[in-house]
Amino acid sequence: MSMGKDNMKTEISVPNPIYEATERLAQELGMSLSEFYVAALAAYLAAYQNGDVTKRLDEVYTKEKSQLEPELVAIQIASISNEKW
């Protein structure tokens, strides 16, 4: 990973057991520590942001019905009635 103008160089403190496990896994994956930390942070951020979407949907469905309209259910059933399972 090259440190270009769009990258921030930072220093962090990591407990020794976590650092050692990270170093081993990064080596197994053929990644530098910087690449591993970036990938881990990106995955954490994505999971957090997905949780935020879920939270917002939960808020919507506490106020709104999540059931399909009966007419739509009938159309869906009719569309698969001839399917072989």
C-alpha positions as CSV (number, residue, x, y, z in Angstrom):
1,M,0.0,0.0,0.0
2,S,1.5,3.3,-1.0
3,M,1.0,6.4,1.1
4,G,-0.2,8.9,-1.3
5,K,-1.9,12.3,-0.8
6,D,-5.2,10.6,0.0
7,N,-3.8,8.6,2.9
8,M,-3.4,9.6,6.6
9,K,-0.5,8.1,8.4
10,T,-1.4,7.5,12.0
11,E,0.0,5.8,15.1
12,I,-2.2,3.6,17.3
13,S,-1.7,1.4,20.4
14,V,-2.8,-2.2,20.1
15,P,-2.6,-4.8,22.9
16,N,0.2,-7.2,22.2
17,P,-2.0,-10.4,21.7
18,I,-4.1,-8.6,19.2
19,Y,-1.1,-7.2,17.4
20,E,0.5,-10.6,17.2
21,A,-2.6,-12.3,16.0
22,T,-3.1,-9.6,13.4
23,E,0.5,-9.9,12.2
24,R,0.1,-13.7,11.8
25,L,-3.2,-13.4,9.9
26,A,-1.9,-10.6,7.7
27,Q,1.1,-12.7,6.8
28,E,-1.2,-15.7,6.0
29,L,-3.3,-13.5,3.8
30,G,-0.3,-12.0,2.1
31,M,-1.1,-8.5,3.2
32,S,0.9,-5.8,4.8
33,L,-0.2,-4.7,8.3
34,S,-1.4,-1.4,6.8
35,E,-3.5,-3.2,4.2
36,F,-4.9,-5.5,6.9
37,Y,-5.8,-2.6,9.2
38,V,-7.4,-0.7,6.3
39,A,-9.5,-3.8,5.3
40,A,-10.5,-4.4,8.9
41,L,-11.5,-0.8,9.5
42,A,-13.5,-0.8,6.2
43,A,-15.3,-4.0,7.2
44,Y,-16.1,-2.6,10.6
45,L,-17.4,0.7,9.1
46,A,-19.6,-1.2,6.6
47,A,-21.0,-3.4,9.3
48,Y,-21.8,-0.4,11.5
49,Q,-23.4,1.5,8.6
50,N,-25.5,-1.6,7.7
51,G,-26.6,-1.7,11.3
52,D,-27.7,1.9,11.0
53,V,-29.8,1.0,8.0
54,T,-31.4,-1.9,10.0
55,K,-32.1,0.4,12.9
56,R,-33.8,3.0,10.6
57,L,-35.9,0.3,9.0
58,D,-36.9,-1.0,12.4
59,E,-38.0,2.5,13.3
60,V,-40.1,2.7,10.2
61,Y,-41.8,-0.7,10.8
62,T,-42.7,0.2,14.4
63,K,-45.0,2.8,12.8
64,E,-45.9,1.2,9.5
65,K,-47.4,-2.2,8.7
66,S,-45.0,-4.6,7.1
67,Q,-47.7,-6.8,5.7
68,L,-48.4,-7.1,2.0
69,E,-51.8,-5.9,0.7
70,P,-54.2,-8.9,0.3
71,E,-54.5,-8.2,-3.4
72,L,-50.7,-8.5,-3.9
73,V,-50.6,-11.7,-2.0
74,A,-53.3,-13.2,-4.2
75,I,-51.4,-12.1,-7.3
76,Q,-48.2,-13.7,-6.0
77,I,-50.0,-16.9,-5.1
78,A,-51.6,-17.1,-8.5
79,S,-48.3,-16.5,-10.3
80,I,-46.7,-19.6,-8.7
81,S,-49.7,-21.9,-8.5
82,N,-48.6,-23.8,-11.6
83,E,-44.9,-24.1,-10.5
84,K,-43.6,-27.6,-9.6
85,W,-41.7,-27.7,-6.3
